[in-house]
Amino acid sequence: MLIDTHCHLDAAEFGADQDKLLHAAHLAGVARLVVPAVETANFTIVRDLCERFPACSPAYGIHPMYVDQVHEDDLLVLRDYLRDGHPVAIGEIGLDFYIEHYDQARQEYFLVEQLKLAREFDLPVLLHTRRAQDTVLKHLRQIRVRGGIAHAFSGSRQQADEFIKLGFRLGFGGAMTYPRATRLRELAATLPLSSIVLETDAPDMPPEFIGRDQPNKPEHLQRIAQTLAELRDLSLAELAQATTENALAVLPNLNIPIELPSGQAPSA
C-alpha cells in the first residue's frame, strides 16, 4: 500500500478524468492521495473532489507562486476552510526564490501568516521550498508548528537534518528517478528511512520513465517507490510499508487508507 502525499488531482491537465486516474492508481497500489490547494480559487474544487472520492484528502493553502493574485482577506477564507473543510494539513505553502521577479517580502508575509494558522489549528504543513530552504527553516524556528512535509525536497543533507529536527518528513518523487540526479539520489538512499514520504506532485515533476514532456500521474507512484527501494536495497513491500507509516505519522488526520482491490497491493 502506498500513499501519494502530494498530488494536484484537480489540475486542468486531468480534465474530468479523476475517476480513471484513481482507478489506475489503485491498481498500482496507491491507496490514498493528499490533494493540496494552491489558492482560494480552487479551495472549493479540492474540497468537492475529496468529498467525491474517498481515497483523497484535502489540504488548503496559498502557494508562494500565487501570492501576487491574493489579498489579505483570503487568509480569512483559508481560516474558514481549515475550520470546516476537514483538512489533513495546511498547504501548499512556502517560499519560491526560483521564479522570476518574485516578491520575497510578500511571499514571507503569507508564509508567516499561514504558519500562525497551522499553529492555531494544530495542523501540519505541506511546504514548498524551492531555492528557499534556509529562509523557510528560519521561519519554522520562529513559529513552531507540529511538523509536516518538505515537499519535493532538493536541499542539502544539513538542511534535511534541520527539517527532520523540526518534525518534518521529506517528500521524494519523480526527480529522484533521473540517474543524473546524483545528489538527490544519495540523499534518498542515506537519509533515515523514517524521514521519507513519497509523492508524485502530479501532473508536475514527471519521472524519468515517462519523459519530461508527459504529465505525471498518481499511478506512477509505484515505479517511483521501486526506484527508492532499489536505492535503499529494500523490497518494494518494505519500502511501501515504511513510507506509508511515515505519512500516517506526520499527517495524523489522514483517514485510515481504504482497502485496495483484491490482489492489487504492491509486491516486491
C-alpha positions as CSV (number, residue, x, y, z in Angstrom):
1,M,0.0,0.0,0.0
2,L,1.3,3.4,-1.0
3,I,0.3,7.0,-0.1
4,D,0.8,9.9,-2.5
5,T,1.4,12.8,-0.1
6,H,1.2,15.4,-2.8
7,C,-1.0,15.1,-5.9
8,H,-2.7,18.0,-7.7
9,L,-5.6,15.8,-8.9
10,D,-7.7,18.9,-9.6
11,A,-5.2,20.2,-12.2
12,A,-6.6,21.3,-15.5
13,E,-4.4,18.8,-17.3
14,F,-6.5,16.0,-15.8
15,G,-9.8,17.4,-17.0
16,A,-12.7,15.3,-15.6
17,D,-10.8,12.0,-15.7
18,Q,-10.2,11.8,-11.9
19,D,-12.1,8.5,-11.6
20,K,-10.0,6.9,-14.3
21,L,-6.8,8.2,-12.7
22,L,-7.7,7.0,-9.3
23,H,-8.7,3.6,-10.6
24,A,-5.3,3.2,-12.3
25,A,-3.6,4.4,-9.2
26,H,-5.4,1.9,-7.0
27,L,-4.5,-0.9,-9.4
28,A,-0.8,0.2,-8.9
29,G,-1.2,0.0,-5.1
30,V,-1.8,3.7,-4.3
31,A,-4.5,3.6,-1.5
32,R,-4.6,7.3,-0.6
33,L,-3.7,10.7,-2.0
34,V,-3.3,14.1,-0.4
35,V,-4.6,16.9,-2.7
36,P,-3.2,20.3,-1.8
37,A,-4.9,23.5,-2.9
38,V,-2.8,26.4,-4.0
39,E,-5.1,29.5,-3.9
40,T,-8.6,30.3,-2.6
41,A,-10.0,30.0,-6.1
42,N,-9.5,26.2,-6.0
43,F,-10.4,25.5,-2.4
44,T,-13.9,24.5,-3.2
45,I,-12.8,22.4,-6.1
46,V,-10.4,20.5,-3.9
47,R,-12.9,20.1,-1.2
48,D,-15.6,18.8,-3.5
49,L,-13.2,16.4,-5.3
50,C,-12.1,14.9,-1.9
51,E,-15.8,14.5,-0.9
52,R,-16.5,12.7,-4.1
53,F,-13.5,10.4,-3.9
54,P,-12.9,8.8,-0.5
55,A,-9.3,7.9,-1.4
56,C,-8.5,11.7,-1.5
57,S,-7.8,14.0,1.5
58,P,-7.6,17.8,1.2
59,A,-5.1,20.4,2.3
60,Y,-5.7,24.1,1.9
61,G,-3.1,26.8,1.5
62,I,-1.9,29.8,-0.6
63,H,1.1,28.8,-2.7
64,P,4.0,31.3,-2.9
65,M,3.6,31.5,-6.7
66,Y,0.1,32.8,-6.2
67,V,0.7,35.5,-3.6
68,D,0.5,38.3,-6.2
69,Q,-3.0,37.3,-7.0
70,V,-4.5,37.1,-3.5
71,H,-5.5,39.6,-0.8
72,E,-5.2,39.6,2.9
73,D,-8.9,38.7,3.2
74,D,-8.0,35.3,1.5
75,L,-6.5,34.4,4.9
76,L,-10.0,34.6,6.3
77,V,-11.2,32.3,3.6
78,L,-8.4,29.9,4.5
79,R,-9.4,30.0,8.1
80,D,-13.0,29.0,7.2
81,Y,-11.8,26.0,5.2
82,L,-9.4,25.0,8.0
83,R,-12.4,25.0,10.4
84,D,-14.9,23.3,8.2
85,G,-13.1,21.6,5.2
86,H,-11.7,18.6,7.1
87,P,-8.1,19.3,6.1
88,V,-5.2,16.9,6.8
89,A,-2.7,19.8,6.5
90,I,-2.2,23.4,5.5
91,G,-0.6,23.6,2.1
92,E,0.7,24.0,-0.3
93,I,2.5,27.0,1.3
94,G,6.1,28.2,1.5
95,L,8.6,30.2,-0.5
96,D,9.9,30.1,-4.1
97,F,13.0,32.1,-4.9
98,Y,13.4,30.5,-8.3
99,I,10.6,32.2,-10.2
100,E,11.4,35.5,-12.0
101,H,10.6,38.8,-10.3
102,Y,9.4,37.2,-7.1
103,D,8.3,39.4,-4.2
104,Q,10.2,37.9,-1.3
105,A,8.6,40.1,1.3
106,R,5.1,39.3,0.2
107,Q,5.9,35.6,0.0
108,E,7.3,35.6,3.5
109,Y,4.3,37.5,4.8
110,F,1.8,34.9,3.6
111,L,4.1,32.1,4.8
112,V,4.3,33.6,8.3
113,E,0.5,34.1,8.5
114,Q,-0.2,30.6,7.4
115,L,2.3,29.1,9.8
116,K,0.4,31.0,12.5
117,L,-2.8,29.4,11.4
118,A,-1.1,26.0,11.4
119,R,-0.1,26.6,15.0
120,E,-3.5,27.8,15.9
121,F,-5.3,24.8,14.3
122,D,-2.6,22.4,15.3
123,L,-2.2,21.2,11.7
124,P,1.0,20.0,9.9
125,V,2.1,21.9,6.8
126,L,3.0,21.0,3.2
127,L,6.0,23.1,2.4
128,H,7.2,24.4,-1.0
129,T,10.8,25.4,-0.5
130,R,12.4,25.8,-4.0
131,R,15.7,27.6,-3.5
132,A,14.5,28.9,-0.2
133,Q,15.2,26.1,2.3
134,D,17.2,28.2,4.8
135,T,14.7,31.1,4.8
136,V,11.8,28.6,5.4
137,L,13.8,27.0,8.2
138,K,14.3,30.4,9.8
139,H,10.5,31.0,9.9
140,L,9.9,27.4,11.2
141,R,12.2,28.0,14.1
142,Q,10.4,31.2,14.9
143,I,6.9,29.8,14.5
144,R,6.8,26.3,15.8
145,V,4.2,24.0,14.2
146,R,3.5,20.3,14.6
147,G,5.7,19.4,11.6
148,G,4.7,18.4,8.2
149,I,6.3,17.6,4.8
150,A,9.0,19.4,3.0
151,H,7.6,18.7,-0.5
152,A,9.9,17.9,-3.4
153,F,12.9,18.2,-1.2
154,S,16.0,19.2,-3.0
155,G,18.2,20.8,-0.4
156,S,21.5,19.7,1.3
157,R,21.9,17.0,3.9
158,Q,22.4,19.7,6.5
159,Q,19.1,21.3,5.6
160,A,17.4,17.9,5.5
161,D,18.6,17.2,9.1
162,E,17.3,20.6,10.2
163,F,13.8,19.9,8.8
164,I,13.8,16.5,10.4
165,K,14.7,18.1,13.8
166,L,11.7,20.3,13.4
167,G,9.4,17.3,13.0
168,F,9.2,17.2,9.2
169,R,9.4,14.4,6.7
170,L,10.9,14.9,3.3
171,G,9.0,14.3,0.1
172,F,10.7,12.4,-2.7
173,G,9.2,11.9,-6.2
174,G,9.9,11.9,-9.9
175,A,13.1,13.9,-9.7
176,M,14.8,11.1,-7.8
177,T,14.3,8.7,-10.8
178,Y,16.8,10.5,-13.0
179,P,20.2,8.9,-12.9
180,R,21.9,12.2,-13.2
181,A,20.3,13.5,-10.0
182,T,23.2,12.0,-8.1
183,R,23.0,14.3,-5.0
184,L,19.3,13.8,-4.6
185,R,19.6,10.1,-5.1
186,E,22.3,9.9,-2.5
187,L,20.0,11.8,0.0
188,A,17.2,9.4,-0.8
189,A,19.5,6.4,-0.2
190,T,21.1,7.6,3.0
191,L,18.6,9.7,5.0
192,P,16.8,7.9,7.8
193,L,14.1,5.9,6.3
194,S,11.7,7.2,9.0
195,S,12.1,10.7,7.5
196,I,10.9,9.9,3.9
197,V,7.5,10.0,2.3
198,L,6.5,9.5,-1.3
199,E,4.8,11.9,-3.7
200,T,4.1,12.5,-7.4
201,D,3.3,16.2,-7.5
202,A,1.2,15.1,-10.5
203,P,0.8,16.4,-13.1
204,D,4.2,18.0,-12.4
205,M,7.6,16.5,-11.8
206,P,7.3,13.7,-14.4
207,P,9.6,10.7,-13.6
208,E,12.4,9.6,-16.0
209,F,10.5,6.6,-17.2
210,I,7.7,8.7,-18.8
211,G,9.8,11.6,-20.1
212,R,9.7,15.3,-19.2
213,D,7.0,16.2,-21.8
214,Q,4.4,13.9,-20.4
215,P,2.1,14.7,-17.4
216,N,2.8,12.8,-14.3
217,K,0.0,10.7,-12.8
218,P,-0.6,9.2,-9.4
219,E,-0.3,5.6,-10.8
220,H,3.4,6.3,-11.4
221,L,4.0,6.4,-7.6
222,Q,4.6,2.6,-7.6
223,R,7.5,2.9,-10.0
224,I,8.9,5.9,-8.1
225,A,8.7,3.8,-5.0
226,Q,10.5,1.0,-6.8
227,T,13.4,3.4,-7.6
228,L,13.7,4.4,-4.0
229,A,13.5,0.8,-2.8
230,E,16.4,-0.1,-5.2
231,L,18.4,2.9,-4.0
232,R,18.0,1.7,-0.4
233,D,18.3,-2.1,-1.1
234,L,14.8,-2.8,0.1
235,S,11.9,-4.7,-1.3
236,L,9.1,-2.7,-2.6
237,A,6.8,-4.1,0.1
238,E,9.3,-3.0,2.8
239,L,9.6,0.5,1.3
240,A,5.8,0.9,0.9
241,Q,5.1,-0.1,4.5
242,A,7.8,2.3,5.9
243,T,6.7,5.3,3.8
244,T,3.0,4.7,4.5
245,E,3.7,4.6,8.2
246,N,5.7,7.8,7.9
247,A,2.9,9.6,6.1
248,L,0.3,8.5,8.6
249,A,2.5,9.6,11.4
250,V,3.1,13.1,10.1
251,L,-0.5,13.6,8.9
252,P,-2.5,12.3,11.8
253,N,-5.8,13.5,10.3
254,L,-5.3,11.3,7.3
255,N,-8.1,8.8,7.2
256,I,-7.3,5.1,7.5
257,P,-6.4,4.1,3.9
258,I,-9.2,2.4,2.1
259,E,-9.0,-1.2,1.1
260,L,-7.3,-2.0,-2.3
261,P,-8.9,-4.2,-4.8
262,S,-8.1,-7.9,-4.0
263,G,-4.6,-8.9,-5.1
264,Q,-3.6,-5.4,-6.1
265,A,-1.2,-4.5,-3.3
266,P,2.3,-3.6,-4.4
267,S,4.6,-6.6,-4.3
268,A,8.4,-6.9,-4.1
